[in-house]
Amino acid sequence: GSVLEQKLLHKLALANVPRPDTLVLKDDTNTMDDMVNSMAAVKAKGLERIAYLTVRVHIKRSQAFLDEKVPASAKAGLHIDFLAAEDILEVVRS
């Protein structure tokens, strides 16, 4: 969570990449909580783009929960990506 977030932000800064807004979900207990609560936070912040970072094996499940549990109106106007944590870890480690 937070440790990986800080490492990633540091690497992005070294590469002169603008700092993205980040949200680490600390109190959620499952993927459904993650999708519902993160969408509420994204809307509250007025963001237009979100990237979910999760392990590759959870991406399809995360997408399914987002499709099934979050109303289309809550996702309207958002660009949503899912990224495999394994890919990001490779960037952070290098």
C-alpha positions as a printed NumPy array, in Angstrom:
array([[  0.   ,   0.   ,   0.   ],
       [  1.6  ,   3.184,   1.239],
       [  5.229,   2.034,   0.993],
       [  4.848,   1.009,  -2.636],
       [  2.958,   4.236,  -3.313],
       [  5.871,   6.314,  -1.983],
       [  8.428,   4.34 ,  -4.   ],
       [  6.395,   4.744,  -7.158],
       [  5.911,   8.474,  -6.606],
       [  9.646,   8.87 ,  -6.016],
       [ 10.481,   7.038,  -9.273],
       [  7.968,   9.128, -11.189],
       [  9.467,  12.328,  -9.782],
       [ 12.962,  11.212, -10.822],
       [ 11.625,  10.667, -14.324],
       [ 10.006,  14.137, -14.319],
       [  6.529,  12.622, -14.555],
       [  3.843,  14.838, -13.009],
       [  2.647,  13.549,  -9.644],
       [ -0.666,  11.726,  -9.983],
       [ -3.396,  11.84 ,  -7.366],
       [ -3.256,   8.547,  -5.469],
       [ -5.62 ,   6.739,  -3.161],
       [ -4.578,   3.755,  -1.07 ],
       [ -7.608,   1.957,   0.331],
       [ -6.712,   0.939,   3.871],
       [-10.042,  -0.045,   5.421],
       [-11.583,  -2.067,   2.605],
       [-11.839,  -5.801,   3.138],
       [-12.61 ,  -7.095,  -0.346],
       [-12.653,  -6.249,  -4.038],
       [-16.279,  -5.173,  -3.987],
       [-15.512,  -2.643,  -1.225],
       [-12.551,  -1.423,  -3.274],
       [-14.649,  -0.743,  -6.373],
       [-17.565,   0.921,  -4.587],
       [-15.519,   3.035,  -2.162],
       [-12.894,   4.11 ,  -4.667],
       [-15.541,   5.238,  -7.133],
       [-17.118,   7.401,  -4.432],
       [-13.713,   8.932,  -3.66 ],
       [-12.984,   9.58 ,  -7.343],
       [-16.288,  11.355,  -7.807],
       [-15.751,  13.378,  -4.603],
       [-12.376,  14.558,  -5.915],
       [-13.843,  15.4  ,  -9.319],
       [-11.379,  13.203, -11.188],
       [-11.944,  12.192, -14.8  ],
       [ -9.422,   9.362, -15.026],
       [ -8.66 ,   6.473, -12.679],
       [ -6.247,   3.566, -12.832],
       [ -6.761,   0.615, -10.533],
       [ -3.55 ,  -1.112,  -9.5  ],
       [ -4.004,  -4.742,  -8.487],
       [ -2.355,  -8.097,  -9.031],
       [ -2.891,  -9.422, -12.539],
       [ -5.025, -12.364, -11.374],
       [ -7.534,  -9.928,  -9.783],
       [ -7.999,  -7.617, -12.769],
       [-10.92 ,  -9.48 , -14.375],
       [-12.642,  -9.867, -11.002],
       [-12.153,  -6.16 , -10.261],
       [-13.586,  -5.223, -13.648],
       [-16.581,  -7.507, -13.056],
       [-17.307,  -5.979,  -9.637],
       [-17.019,  -2.5  , -11.116],
       [-19.447,  -3.424, -13.897],
       [-21.916,  -5.197, -11.596],
       [-21.822,  -3.188,  -8.351],
       [-21.182,   0.396,  -9.439],
       [-24.025,   2.117, -11.304],
       [-23.304,   3.343, -14.818],
       [-24.174,   6.863, -13.692],
       [-21.314,   6.772, -11.148],
       [-18.857,   5.807, -13.911],
       [-20.188,   8.258, -16.509],
       [-17.477,  10.471, -17.95 ],
       [-14.635,   8.516, -16.342],
       [-11.735,   6.909, -18.148],
       [-10.996,   3.73 , -16.159],
       [ -7.873,   1.575, -16.53 ],
       [ -6.725,  -1.539, -14.706],
       [ -2.98 ,  -2.04 , -14.26 ],
       [ -1.136,  -5.134, -13.071],
       [  0.924,  -4.461,  -9.952],
       [  3.58 ,  -6.836, -11.266],
       [  4.226,  -4.458, -14.176],
       [  4.476,  -1.452, -11.874],
       [  6.833,  -3.294,  -9.507],
       [  9.213,  -3.838, -12.404],
       [  9.331,  -0.075, -12.961],
       [  9.825,   0.646,  -9.261],
       [ 12.6  ,  -1.928,  -8.894],
       [ 14.613,  -0.63 , -11.837]])
